[in-house]
């Protein structure tokens, strides 16, 4: 992983935490995710004339990924509705990297060397520390934790599927544009059916904020897909989930949730893991 790729993934991590914070801030979760998914669809459709159409071999991956992403949005909505941002977000993101490491070894034949494996393990330890700190002083909210863990499994699944798909596509921009265009209409269609006459009234107050979240979501995942064409999947997944640190900071600043010394120590483990991954190979 080159410094340029690492910088792109770190920037994507901050951007990703930002759009998740926006989704959490919008009190009506269905409205929030309708705007983010629907806005992503509009951005994707607008980009398709300027990007290469993905190669034929990428379309099965793209179709499977679209289904997984719909499940991801539904589970993320549920976890945000049931739990605090500082709890749900770290658990959802922190479960993914180790699962991606296993799936990438099986399906992409990417087995990390000793230094990369140590870096992934250190990063996961740091991410787990942030997640566990989110539970401190509270009784476990098992439905919220279950939804967040299930969200993490969908993250791992689409990370590997999209990693293989974008490599087969010939164009990371074309892949992200078509992915957003294909999967982005499902949640808005469900919201229209569910809310009927109340849809416009519910969406209007949050339109600008939701569309900002959509733009951040598109940019964040587009950068990750580009990175997946230039480095192995597991280190990118671990580095991408540094968004947990950004999410914890956002939770502390904007949602008045404690950050604390343990989270600072967890961030230190994450940084050490990143250093090992950058010097692996």
N, C-alpha and C positions, 0 to 999 in steps of 0.2 A: 504494500500500500504506500503510494507516494505521498509526500506532504500535501500536494494539491488535492488529491482524492480525500485525504483525511480532513483537510480544511472544508471541502465541500460537504462532507457528511456531518461535520460538527455544526456548520451553518444550517444544514437541514434539520439537525436535532433541535436547535433553538427555535427555528421556524415551526417545527412540528409541535413543540410544547406550547407555542403561542396560539396556534389555531385550536389546540385542545382546550386551552384556557378560555378562549372565546366561546367554544361550544359549551363549556361548563358554566360560563357567565350567563348565557341565555337561559332564562329560567324554564321556558317550555322546551324540553329537549327535542321533541319532534320538530318544532319550528326551527331550532338551531341546526339540526342535522339535515333538514330539508333544504335550508339555505346553503349550507356548506356543500352537500352532495349535488344539489341542483346548480349551484354556481360553478362547481367543478365541471359539471357536464357542459355548461355554456362555454367555459374557457377551453375545454377539450375540443368542442365543435368548432370554435373560432380558430384553433391552432391546426386542425387537420388539413386545411388547404396549403399550409406552409411547411408541412412535415411529410416525410416519406411514409407511404402506407406500409405497415409492418409486413414482413415476408410471411409466406403461407405457413411456415413452420411455427410461427409465433402465435397464431390465432387460437389453437387449442388451449395454450397456456393463458392467453388473454381472457378467453371465455370462462375458464375455471377460476381465474383470479377475480373476475367480476362477481361471481357467485360468493366467493369467500369474503370479498370486500363488503358486500351487502350484509352478510352475517356479522362481520366485524363492526360495522356501523350500528347494527341493532344491539349487539352486546355492549358496545361502548356507551351507547345511550342508556342502557339499563344500569351499567355500573356507575355512571355519573349521576343517575337519578337516585340510586340507592346509597351511595357513599360519598365521602368528601373527596375533592380533587386531589389533595395531598396523599390520600390513601389509594384511591382507585387507579390514578394514573401510574404511579410507580409499580404497583403490582402487575397491571396490564402490560407495561413495557418491560419490566424486569424478568418476566417469565420467558420471553421470546429468545434471547441470544443462545442459551444452552440448547434449546430445542432446535434452533436453526443450525447449530453446529452438528448435531446428529443428523438432521435431514439433509444438510449439504454434503456430509460424508457419504450418505446412502445414495442420494439421487444425482449429485453433481460430482461425486468422486473427489471432493475437496477435503482432505484430511490435514488439519493444521499441524505444523511442526511443533517441536517442544516449546520454543519461545512464544509462538503465536498462541498455542494452547494455554500457556501460563498467563499470557495477556488477557485472553478471553475469560479465564477463570478468575483473575483478579478483578476484571471489570464487572463480572457477574456478582462477585462478592460485594463490591461497592454498590451496585444497583440493588442487591438484596438488602443491604444495610439501610438504604434510603427507604425501601418499601416497608421494612419492619419498623423503622422509626415512625412511619406514618400511623402505625397501630398503637404506639406507646400511649399508655394512660387511658385507653379506651377498651371497652369490651369488643371483641371481634364481631364485626357485622358480617356474618357468614354468607348471607345472600349477596352482599356487595362484593365480598372477596371471591365468591364463586363466579360471579359475572366477570370480574376483572381477570381471574385466571383463565376463564374461557376465552376472553378477549385476547389474552396473550397467546393462546394456542392458534387463534386465527391469524394473528400477526406473524407468527412463525411460518404458518402455512403459506400465506400470500407472499412472504419475503422470498421463500425458496421458489415458488411457482413463478413469480415475476422475475427473479434472478435468471432462471432458465429461459423464460419467455423473452426478456429484453435482449438477451444475448443472441437469440434466434431471429430477432426482429430486424436487425440491421439499422435501427434508428431508435434511440432512447426517447427522443422527442415524439416520434410517431407512436411509440408504444404507450407513453403516458397520456397522450392526447386521445387515442382511441379507447384506452382503458377508462378514462374519466367519462368519455362520451357514452360508452356502453353501459357502465354501471351506475352512472349518476342520476338516472331518471327514476330508479326504483323507489327510493324513499319519498321523493316529491309526489309520485303517483299514489303511493300509499297514504300520504298525508292528505292529498286532495280527496281521496275516497273516504278517509276517516273523518275529516273535518267538514267537508262539503262547503256549506255557505259561510262557515267561520274561518276558512283558510286565509283569505286575503287580510282580514282583520287581525289575525294572529301573526302573520308574517311581516306586515308593514312596519311595526315599530323596531324590528331587529334587522331589517333588510341590509342596511349599510354594514353593520357589524358582521352579519352572517356572510356577506359577499367578500369582505376582507378575509374572513376565515377560509373561504373557498380558495382565494388567491394564494394564501399562505400554504394551504394543504397541497395545492397543485405544485407550487415551487418546491416544497419540502420533498415530496415523493419523486418529483422529476429529477432532483439532484441525487437522490439515493439510487434511482434506476440507472442514471449515468455512471455512478460510482460502481455499480454491480457489473458493468461491462469492463471494468479496469482493475478489479481486485476480487478476492474470494468473498463468498457470501457471509461466512461466520464472523470474521473481523469487522466487516461493515455493519452487521447486525449489532454486535457488541458496542461499536463506536456510536452508532445511531442512537442507541438507547441512553447515551449521555443526556438525551433530552429529559431524562428523569431528574437530573440535577437542575436543569433549567426550569422544569416543571415545579420542583420543590421551591426554587427561588421565587417563581411567579406566585406560587401559593402563599409564600411568606409575605411578599410585598403587596399583592392585590387582594388576597383572601384572608390575610391576617393569621396564617397558619405558622406554627413554630418551625424554624429551620434547624437550629441546634447544633452543638458540637459533633454529635454522632454523624450527622449528615455531612459535615465538613470532612470528617475522617473518611466517610464513605466516598466522597468526591476525590480524596487523595488516592484511595485504592483504584478508582476509575482512571485517574490520570496516569498512575503507574502502569496499569494494564494497557492503556493507549500507547505509552512509550514502548512497551515490549512488542506490541503488534506492529508498530511502525518500523522496528528494527528486526523483525522476523525474516526468515528466509535466507 
